[in-house]
Amino acid sequence: MRFRDDRYRDVLSAKRLEPSDVHHRTGISYCQLGRYVKERGVKGFCVPTADTLAVIVWKLELDANYLLDTDSRYTEMSPLQTAAHMSLDRYLAEQVSIGKPVVSAEEEQLRVIASHHSDPPVWAADWKRHHESMELTTPLVPAAPLKPTSHRPRTVRGRRRLLS
């Protein structure tokens, strides 16, 4: 189990993150972030501590197992697909935590999008918008027509009240 700096760089490029974006999202200094982006064996390369790795994983919506090379789910995926699946997993976990789990058929559709779309969402907020748009495009059941009622305008002391 070791930190995979190549995977870290690939995921950052898939999420289109510049060093300033990573700094603003995580609060980790530029020089410290620069050490993790360097290739292994180059002077100045450093492995993040467990606390720093936890911050990076949480704020950038990544999977620590992917960065530590302990998860085989992502071995056959491109970095873009990997980033999409990690953020989708985060979105699904958020939905379960708020008590609104995603239906399995919809989850399957979202996973197909993450695997096969040329530009899938790579942030949980984007998955939320995408899922909401899926829900809005489902056919709606038309409402039953209202029954006509006899309506008599209200009167105020013998005069009719104007409704505007």
Secondary structure, DSSP 4 states (H G I P E B T S, - for coil): ----HHHHHHHHHHTT--HHHHHHHH---HHHHHHHHSPTTSTT--PPPHHHHHHHHHHTT--HHHHTT---TTTTS-HHHHHHHHHHHHHHHHHHHTT-PPPHHHHHHHHHHHHH-SS---SHHHHHHHHHHHHHTSPPPPPPPPPP------EETTEEPPP-
